[in-house]
Amino acid sequence: MSEAREGHVLLGINVLVLGYLPASWQSPLLEKNAFVDPEYWRTIGRIAERGTLDAIFLADGPLLGNPSYDAGNGRFDPTITWAHVAASTRNIGLIATASTTFNDPFELAERFLSFDHVSGGRAGWNLVTSRNVPAANNFGLTGVLGREDRYERGSEFADVVTRLWDSAATGEQVRHQGKYFQLDGRLAVPPSRQGRPVIFQAGGSPQGRELAGRLADGVFAAELTKEGAIEHYNEVKRHAAAFSRNPGSVKILPGLLLTLGSTEEEAKRRTDELHDAGPSAYSVQWLSQSIGFDASQLELDEKFPEEVLNAPIDTATFTGSIGFRQSIFEQIRQTNPTVREYLKQTRYTGSGHGGFVGTPEQLVDKIEDWYRSGAIDGFNLQPDVLIDGLAVIADEVVPLLRKRGLYRHEYTTDTLRGHFQAQSLIDA
């Protein structure tokens, strides 16, 4: 039985401060202090809303990272930033990342429900289970829990948070005695217009996908191949059904790294120039972190060794994303490149997230293909340089999607959950 879709493709923007490439800060369109300029953030919100996009995402950054790897090294707290942007927008959803490793569930529940209230029901929480030891040190911790324990703690954390959000509407006291948390209380914040803030889950491990199926409204996935995306899409939907949820209520939005141009040649030239303007070690550094192997030890003009591609994951020592690693190895096996070819290829086809380099028309072809194939409910787009890449999405990509009947012409809802529910699935 085929699946016909009504409503629209879901589109989010992963706001990696200035853009996903390290050289994005060099854009002549940016002021030197853009990343801490309130007007820059208002501008991002307004452009996204001009394109009637569903949501904008912003990660937290509880440590000072490596500026050769991250153009968005300086970060405000995302809930504060989006609460500020909410005052300049009316409809766009505002999703903030917050870790279950470094937060307290009562404080987080209160903060996000407050953020939801002042935004008029547009708040979302991107739930992550942080694995970074230097970040842990900032919280007075000497290390982080192992992957299994992190997800167990994260699952209990989320249960406490949702019960507290519900208590705002019911007035009931929340009494919780669990393995990681003990609590007896309730929130004094008004209840949410959208029932409760939307929950996104960003983990690609088996534990992450099961957690998403149990409680998430959306999944920020990492996919490099359509075949892998379809498999993982169906896996999360099966988990939702196993927990007696409507599988269609869990929306899957893989990240997609973007470079757009008026021609394919122009787009390739742009991405090459941006990569060349960044640190030379960027690609190797990224690959090493993503696969759990020092890529500088690989022969550039040789194929990836089988012992690297087939190495089992040691969950006790591997701190990267399992979803990223799995997608990368799937892509390498499909194309069988040399290491040098793969590092060049990632300029055009993505890293742990998929990549796209081309025209707005070609991007819409890809979105339609993956959507019609049952691989996605939408994409979480990540422009190379946000300030102009976002404008092209709003002013060129979205109109093309509308012409194909894949996107709305105006907002029909004013809460983030409303945007998600406006996309429905029916059997044909």
C-alpha positions as CSV (number, residue, x, y, z in Angstrom):
1,M,0.0,0.0,0.0
2,S,1.5,3.4,-1.0
3,E,1.4,6.4,1.3
4,A,0.0,9.7,0.0
5,R,0.8,12.8,1.9
6,E,-1.2,15.9,2.6
7,G,0.0,19.1,4.1
8,H,3.6,20.1,3.6
9,V,7.2,19.0,3.8
10,L,8.6,20.1,7.2
11,L,11.5,22.5,7.0
12,G,13.7,23.6,9.8
13,I,17.0,25.5,9.9
14,N,19.8,24.4,12.1
15,V,21.3,27.8,13.1
16,L,25.0,27.0,13.5
17,V,25.5,30.6,14.6
18,L,27.1,31.9,11.4
19,G,27.1,28.8,9.2
20,Y,28.3,25.2,9.3
21,L,31.7,25.9,7.7
22,P,34.6,27.4,9.7
23,A,35.2,30.1,7.1
24,S,31.6,31.4,7.3
25,W,32.7,34.2,9.6
26,Q,34.6,35.7,6.7
27,S,31.4,36.6,4.8
28,P,31.4,40.4,3.9
29,L,27.7,40.4,4.8
30,L,28.5,40.0,8.5
31,E,29.6,42.5,11.1
32,K,32.5,41.3,13.2
33,N,30.3,41.0,16.3
34,A,27.4,39.4,14.5
35,F,27.3,36.3,16.7
36,V,26.6,38.4,19.8
37,D,24.6,41.1,18.1
38,P,20.9,41.0,19.0
39,E,20.0,42.4,15.6
40,Y,21.7,39.6,13.8
41,W,19.5,37.1,15.7
42,R,16.4,39.1,15.0
43,T,17.3,39.1,11.3
44,I,17.7,35.3,11.2
45,G,14.2,34.9,12.8
46,R,12.6,37.3,10.4
47,I,14.1,35.8,7.3
48,A,13.0,32.3,8.4
49,E,9.5,33.5,9.1
50,R,9.5,35.3,5.7
51,G,9.9,31.8,4.2
52,T,7.1,30.4,6.4
53,L,9.6,27.8,7.7
54,D,8.4,25.5,10.5
55,A,11.3,26.0,13.0
56,I,14.8,27.2,13.7
57,F,17.1,25.1,15.8
58,L,19.9,26.4,18.1
59,A,22.4,24.2,19.9
60,D,23.8,24.9,23.3
61,G,27.6,25.3,23.7
62,P,28.6,24.6,27.3
63,L,32.4,24.8,26.5
64,L,34.8,26.8,24.4
65,G,35.5,24.7,21.4
66,N,38.2,24.7,18.7
67,P,37.8,27.7,16.4
68,S,39.4,25.9,13.5
69,Y,36.5,23.4,13.6
70,D,33.6,25.6,14.7
71,A,32.7,29.0,13.3
72,G,30.1,29.4,16.0
73,N,32.5,29.2,18.9
74,G,30.8,31.9,20.9
75,R,27.3,31.0,21.9
76,F,24.5,32.6,24.0
77,D,22.2,30.3,25.9
78,P,19.7,29.1,23.2
79,T,16.5,29.6,25.2
80,I,17.5,33.2,26.0
81,T,18.4,33.9,22.3
82,W,15.1,32.4,21.0
83,A,13.0,34.2,23.7
84,H,14.5,37.4,22.3
85,V,13.8,36.4,18.7
86,A,10.2,35.5,19.7
87,A,9.5,39.1,20.3
88,S,10.3,39.9,16.7
89,T,8.4,37.0,15.1
90,R,4.9,35.6,15.3
91,N,4.8,32.1,13.9
92,I,8.2,30.4,13.5
93,G,8.9,27.5,15.9
94,L,11.9,28.0,18.2
95,I,13.8,24.8,19.2
96,A,16.7,24.9,21.7
97,T,19.1,22.1,22.5
98,A,19.6,21.3,26.2
99,S,21.5,18.3,27.6
100,T,20.1,15.8,30.1
101,T,23.7,15.3,31.2
102,F,24.3,18.8,32.5
103,N,20.9,20.1,33.5
104,D,18.4,19.5,36.4
105,P,15.0,18.3,35.2
106,F,13.0,20.7,37.4
107,E,15.0,23.8,36.3
108,L,14.9,22.7,32.6
109,A,11.1,22.1,32.8
110,E,10.6,25.5,34.3
111,R,12.9,27.3,31.9
112,F,11.4,25.7,28.7
113,L,7.8,26.2,29.8
114,S,8.6,29.8,30.6
115,F,10.2,30.1,27.2
116,D,7.1,28.4,25.7
117,H,4.8,30.8,27.4
118,V,6.5,34.0,26.3
119,S,6.8,32.7,22.7
120,G,3.1,32.0,22.5
121,G,3.5,28.2,22.3
122,R,6.4,28.0,19.9
123,A,9.0,26.4,22.0
124,G,10.7,23.1,21.4
125,W,13.4,21.1,23.3
126,N,16.0,19.2,21.4
127,L,16.9,16.5,23.9
128,V,20.6,15.3,23.8
129,T,22.7,13.2,26.1
130,S,26.1,15.0,26.1
131,R,29.3,12.9,25.9
132,N,31.9,15.7,26.0
133,V,34.4,15.4,28.9
134,P,35.7,19.0,28.7
135,A,32.1,20.2,28.9
136,A,31.6,18.0,31.9
137,N,34.6,19.6,33.6
138,N,32.8,23.0,33.3
139,F,30.1,21.5,35.6
140,G,32.5,20.2,38.1
141,L,32.4,16.7,36.8
142,T,35.4,14.6,36.1
143,G,33.7,12.6,33.3
144,V,30.4,11.5,31.8
145,L,28.4,8.4,32.1
146,G,28.7,5.6,29.6
147,R,26.4,5.6,26.6
148,E,23.9,3.1,28.1
149,D,23.7,4.9,31.4
150,R,23.5,8.3,29.7
151,Y,20.4,7.2,27.8
152,E,18.9,5.6,30.8
153,R,19.4,8.9,32.8
154,G,18.1,10.9,29.8
155,S,15.0,8.8,29.5
156,E,14.1,9.3,33.2
157,F,15.0,13.0,32.9
158,A,12.5,13.4,30.0
159,D,9.8,11.6,31.9
160,V,10.2,14.0,34.9
161,V,10.2,17.0,32.6
162,T,7.0,16.0,30.8
163,R,5.2,15.2,34.0
164,L,6.1,18.6,35.4
165,W,4.9,20.3,32.2
166,D,1.6,18.4,32.6
167,S,1.4,19.5,36.2
168,A,1.2,23.1,35.1
169,A,-2.2,22.3,33.6
170,T,-3.5,19.8,36.1
171,G,-2.2,21.4,39.3
172,E,-1.2,18.0,40.5
173,Q,1.9,17.4,42.6
174,V,4.6,15.4,40.9
175,R,6.2,12.8,43.1
176,H,9.0,10.9,41.5
177,Q,11.5,8.5,43.1
178,G,13.8,7.1,40.4
179,K,17.3,5.8,39.9
180,Y,18.7,9.2,39.0
181,F,16.1,11.8,40.3
182,Q,13.9,12.3,43.3
183,L,11.3,15.1,43.2
184,D,8.2,16.2,45.0
185,G,6.7,19.4,43.6
186,R,5.0,21.1,40.7
187,L,5.7,24.1,38.4
188,A,4.2,27.5,39.0
189,V,4.4,28.4,35.3
190,P,1.2,28.7,33.2
191,P,0.4,25.7,31.1
192,S,1.4,25.5,27.4
193,R,-0.8,26.7,24.6
194,Q,0.4,23.8,22.6
195,G,-0.2,21.2,25.3
196,R,3.5,20.9,26.1
197,P,6.6,22.1,24.3
198,V,7.6,20.0,21.3
199,I,10.4,17.4,22.0
200,F,13.1,16.6,19.5
201,Q,15.6,13.9,19.9
202,A,19.0,13.9,18.2
203,G,20.6,10.6,18.9
204,G,21.1,8.0,16.1
205,S,22.1,5.1,18.3
206,P,19.7,2.2,18.8
207,Q,18.9,3.6,22.3
208,G,18.3,7.0,20.8
209,R,15.9,5.7,18.2
210,E,14.0,3.8,20.8
211,L,13.8,6.9,23.0
212,A,12.5,8.9,20.0
213,G,9.8,6.3,19.3
214,R,8.7,6.4,22.9
215,L,8.4,10.1,23.5
216,A,9.7,12.4,20.8
217,D,7.6,14.5,18.5
218,G,10.5,14.8,16.0
219,V,13.9,13.4,15.3
220,F,16.9,15.4,14.1
221,A,18.5,12.5,12.2
222,A,21.8,12.0,10.3
223,E,21.5,10.4,6.9
224,L,23.8,10.2,3.9
225,T,21.9,7.8,1.7
226,K,18.3,7.5,0.9
227,E,18.3,3.8,1.5
228,G,19.7,4.2,5.0
229,A,17.2,7.0,5.6
230,I,14.2,4.8,4.7
231,E,15.5,2.1,7.0
232,H,15.9,4.4,9.9
233,Y,12.7,6.2,9.2
234,N,10.8,2.9,9.4
235,E,12.7,1.9,12.5
236,V,11.7,4.9,14.5
237,K,8.1,4.6,13.3
238,R,8.0,0.9,14.5
239,H,9.3,2.0,17.9
240,A,6.5,4.5,18.1
241,A,3.9,1.9,17.2
242,A,5.4,-0.5,19.8
243,F,4.7,2.2,22.5
244,S,1.1,2.5,21.3
245,R,1.8,5.8,19.6
246,N,0.6,7.0,16.2
247,P,3.8,6.5,14.0
248,G,2.8,9.6,12.0
249,S,3.1,11.7,15.2
250,V,6.9,11.3,15.1
251,K,8.5,13.5,12.4
252,I,11.9,12.6,10.9
253,L,14.0,15.6,9.8
254,P,17.6,14.7,8.8
255,G,20.2,17.4,8.7
256,L,21.3,18.6,5.2
257,L,24.4,20.7,4.7
258,L,23.8,23.2,1.9
259,T,25.7,25.2,-0.6
260,L,23.4,26.8,-3.2
261,G,24.2,28.7,-6.4
262,S,22.4,29.9,-9.5
263,T,24.2,27.1,-11.4
264,E,25.8,23.9,-10.2
265,E,29.2,25.2,-11.2
266,E,28.7,28.3,-9.2
267,A,27.6,26.3,-6.2
268,K,30.7,24.0,-6.5
269,R,33.0,27.0,-6.8
270,R,31.4,28.6,-3.7
271,T,31.9,25.5,-1.5
272,D,35.4,25.0,-2.8
273,E,36.3,28.6,-1.9
274,L,34.7,28.3,1.5
275,H,36.5,25.1,2.3
276,D,39.8,26.5,1.0
277,A,39.4,29.6,3.1
278,G,39.1,27.4,6.2
279,P,41.8,25.6,8.1
280,S,43.5,22.8,6.1
281,A,43.1,20.3,8.8
282,Y,39.3,20.7,9.1
283,S,38.3,17.7,7.0
284,V,40.7,15.3,8.5
285,Q,39.9,16.5,12.0
286,W,36.2,16.1,11.4
287,L,36.6,12.6,9.9
288,S,38.8,11.4,12.8
289,Q,36.2,12.6,15.4
290,S,33.3,11.1,13.5
291,I,34.7,7.5,12.9
292,G,36.7,7.1,16.1
293,F,40.0,6.6,14.2
294,D,42.9,9.0,13.5
295,A,42.4,9.7,9.8
296,S,45.8,11.4,9.6
297,Q,47.3,7.9,9.8
298,L,45.5,6.7,6.7
299,E,47.2,6.8,3.2
300,L,45.5,9.5,1.3
301,D,45.6,7.7,-2.1
302,E,44.5,4.3,-0.8
303,K,41.0,3.0,-0.2
304,F,39.7,2.9,3.4
305,P,41.1,-0.3,5.0
306,E,38.5,-3.0,5.8
307,E,39.8,-3.2,9.4
308,V,38.7,0.5,9.8
309,L,35.3,0.1,8.1
310,N,34.5,-3.2,9.9
311,A,35.9,-2.3,13.3
312,P,33.2,-2.8,16.0
313,I,32.1,0.2,18.1
314,D,33.6,0.2,21.6
315,T,30.9,2.1,23.3
316,A,33.1,2.5,26.4
317,T,35.7,4.6,24.5
318,F,33.9,5.9,21.3
319,T,32.4,9.3,22.2
320,G,31.2,10.3,18.8
321,S,27.8,10.0,17.2
322,I,26.9,6.4,16.3
323,G,24.4,7.7,13.7
324,F,27.1,9.8,12.1
325,R,29.6,6.9,12.0
326,Q,27.1,4.5,10.6
327,S,26.0,7.0,7.8
328,I,29.6,7.7,6.9
329,F,30.6,4.1,6.5
330,E,27.5,3.4,4.5
331,Q,28.5,6.1,2.1
332,I,32.1,5.0,1.8
333,R,31.0,1.4,1.1
334,Q,28.7,2.6,-1.7
335,T,31.2,4.8,-3.5
336,N,34.5,3.0,-2.5
337,P,36.7,6.2,-2.7
338,T,40.3,6.7,-1.7
339,V,40.7,8.7,1.5
340,R,41.7,11.8,-0.5
341,E,38.7,11.4,-2.8
342,Y,36.3,11.0,0.2
343,L,37.6,14.1,1.9
344,K,37.0,16.0,-1.4
345,Q,33.7,14.3,-1.9
346,T,32.4,15.5,1.5
347,R,32.6,19.0,0.2
348,Y,29.7,18.1,-2.0
349,T,27.8,15.2,-0.3
350,G,28.1,16.0,3.4
351,S,29.8,14.8,6.5
352,G,27.8,12.9,9.2
353,H,24.8,14.8,7.9
354,G,24.0,14.6,4.2
355,G,25.2,17.4,2.0
356,F,24.0,19.2,-1.1
357,V,25.8,21.5,-3.5
358,G,23.7,22.7,-6.5
359,T,20.8,25.0,-7.5
360,P,17.5,25.6,-5.7
361,E,15.7,23.6,-8.4
362,Q,18.0,20.6,-7.8
363,L,17.5,20.9,-4.0
364,V,13.8,20.8,-4.5
365,D,14.2,17.7,-6.7
366,K,16.0,16.0,-3.8
367,I,13.6,17.1,-1.2
368,E,10.6,15.8,-3.3
369,D,12.4,12.5,-4.1
370,W,13.2,11.7,-0.4
371,Y,9.8,12.8,0.8
372,R,7.8,10.8,-1.8
373,S,10.1,7.8,-1.1
374,G,9.1,7.7,2.5
375,A,12.6,8.6,3.8
376,I,11.8,11.8,5.6
377,D,9.0,14.1,6.8
378,G,11.2,17.0,6.1
379,F,14.8,18.4,6.4
380,N,16.7,20.4,8.9
381,L,18.7,22.6,6.5
382,Q,22.2,23.9,7.4
383,P,23.5,26.6,5.1
384,D,27.2,27.0,4.6
385,V,26.9,30.8,5.4
386,L,23.6,31.4,7.2
387,I,23.0,35.1,6.5
388,D,22.7,34.7,2.7
389,G,22.0,30.9,2.5
390,L,18.9,31.3,4.6
391,A,17.6,34.1,2.3
392,V,17.9,31.8,-0.7
393,I,15.9,29.1,1.1
394,A,13.2,31.6,2.0
395,D,13.0,33.4,-1.3
396,E,13.8,30.7,-3.9
397,V,13.6,27.2,-2.5
398,V,10.2,27.6,-0.7
399,P,8.5,29.1,-3.7
400,L,9.6,26.2,-5.9
401,L,8.3,23.8,-3.3
402,R,5.0,25.6,-3.3
403,K,4.7,25.3,-7.1
404,R,5.0,21.5,-6.7
405,G,2.3,21.4,-4.0
406,L,4.8,20.5,-1.3
407,Y,4.6,23.6,0.8
408,R,2.1,26.0,2.2
409,H,1.7,29.6,1.0
410,E,1.2,31.0,4.5
411,Y,1.1,29.9,8.1
412,T,-2.1,28.2,9.0
413,T,-1.1,27.6,12.7
414,D,0.7,29.7,15.2
415,T,2.3,27.1,17.5
416,L,5.2,24.7,16.8
417,R,3.0,21.7,17.5
418,G,0.4,23.1,15.2
419,H,2.9,23.3,12.4
420,F,3.8,19.6,12.9
421,Q,0.2,18.5,13.1
422,A,-0.7,20.3,9.9
423,Q,1.3,17.7,8.1
424,S,-0.8,14.5,8.0
425,L,-0.4,11.1,6.6
426,I,-3.2,9.1,4.9
427,D,-3.3,5.7,3.2
428,A,-3.9,5.7,-0.5
